Each structure stands twice: as C-alpha cells, then as structure tokens.
Amino acid sequence: MSDNIIAVMIGVSTALGAFGLFALIWGVKTGQFDDVEKFLDGAKFDGEEELQDAIMMEKKKEEALKRKKEREKNYRPAD
C-alpha cells in the first residue's frame, strides 16, 4: 500500500472515532441515557399478585442455594 492510502485511512478512522466520542459525551450531557421513571413506573403498575410472585421466586432462589451448599458440603470424592 502506498503511504497516501495509509494516511487517509488513519485520518478517516480518527475522525470517526472523534465523532463517536463527541456523540457519546453529548448524549450523556443531555440525559439521553437517563431513565428516571423506571422505578416509579414499576411500582405504579405492579400489582399485589406480581409482588407475591417475586417473593415466591426469591424464596425458591434461596432454597436452591441452600440445597447447593449442602450438596457441596456433603461431597466426598471417590477413593
């Protein structure tokens, strides 16, 4: 490849990288990534049934972890 082509490729890639960085900084400054209402909407639209399901799933997770720890504690390698 000639030196001119390499110089153009480096220039274009640097310009694209700078544009991407500028767009990211602009998005963060203007609040494009903020989701302020996420938790409020979750609490507002979740009913009692969904909350009971979440509690039940959490209990199942804890029980599964306890069973796993017991199996690991009682593990004996073969002789």
C-alpha positions as CSV (number, residue, x, y, z in Angstrom):
1,M,0.0,0.0,0.0
2,S,1.1,3.5,-0.6
3,D,1.7,5.9,2.2
4,N,-1.1,8.2,1.0
5,I,-3.7,5.4,1.4
6,I,-2.5,4.6,4.9
7,A,-2.6,8.3,5.9
8,V,-6.1,8.7,4.6
9,M,-7.2,5.5,6.5
10,I,-5.7,6.8,9.7
11,G,-7.3,10.2,9.2
12,V,-10.8,8.8,8.5
13,S,-10.6,6.4,11.4
14,T,-9.5,9.2,13.8
15,A,-12.3,11.4,12.5
16,L,-14.9,8.7,13.0
17,G,-13.6,7.9,16.5
18,A,-13.7,11.6,17.4
19,F,-17.3,11.8,16.1
20,G,-18.3,8.8,18.2
21,L,-16.7,10.2,21.3
22,F,-18.4,13.6,20.7
23,A,-21.8,11.9,20.2
24,L,-21.4,9.8,23.5
25,I,-20.4,12.9,25.5
26,W,-23.3,14.9,24.0
27,G,-25.8,12.0,24.9
28,V,-24.6,11.8,28.5
29,K,-24.7,15.6,29.0
30,T,-28.3,15.9,27.6
31,G,-29.6,13.0,29.6
32,Q,-30.2,10.6,26.7
33,F,-29.3,7.6,28.9
34,D,-31.3,8.6,32.0
35,D,-34.4,6.5,32.9
36,V,-35.8,8.5,35.8
37,E,-39.3,7.0,35.7
38,K,-38.2,3.3,35.5
39,F,-38.6,2.5,39.2
40,L,-41.7,4.7,39.6
41,D,-43.5,3.0,36.7
42,G,-42.5,-0.4,38.1
43,A,-44.1,0.4,41.5
44,K,-47.1,2.1,40.0
45,F,-48.0,-0.7,37.5
46,D,-47.0,-3.8,39.6
47,G,-49.9,-5.3,41.4
48,E,-50.1,-7.4,44.5
49,E,-50.0,-10.6,42.5
50,E,-46.8,-9.7,40.8
51,L,-45.2,-8.8,44.1
52,Q,-46.2,-12.2,45.6
53,D,-44.7,-13.9,42.6
54,A,-41.5,-12.0,43.1
55,I,-41.4,-13.0,46.8
56,M,-42.0,-16.7,45.9
57,M,-39.3,-16.6,43.2
58,E,-36.8,-15.1,45.8
59,K,-37.6,-17.9,48.3
60,K,-37.1,-20.5,45.6
61,K,-33.7,-19.0,44.8
62,E,-32.7,-19.0,48.4
63,E,-33.8,-22.7,48.9
64,A,-31.9,-23.7,45.8
65,L,-28.7,-22.0,47.1
66,K,-29.1,-23.8,50.4
67,R,-29.5,-27.2,48.7
68,K,-26.5,-26.5,46.6
69,K,-24.4,-25.6,49.6
70,E,-25.5,-28.8,51.4
71,R,-24.6,-30.9,48.4
72,E,-21.2,-29.3,48.2
73,K,-20.7,-29.7,52.0
74,N,-21.6,-33.4,51.9
75,Y,-19.4,-34.1,48.8
76,R,-16.9,-36.9,49.1
77,P,-14.6,-37.7,46.2
78,A,-14.2,-41.3,45.1
79,D,-11.3,-43.3,46.5
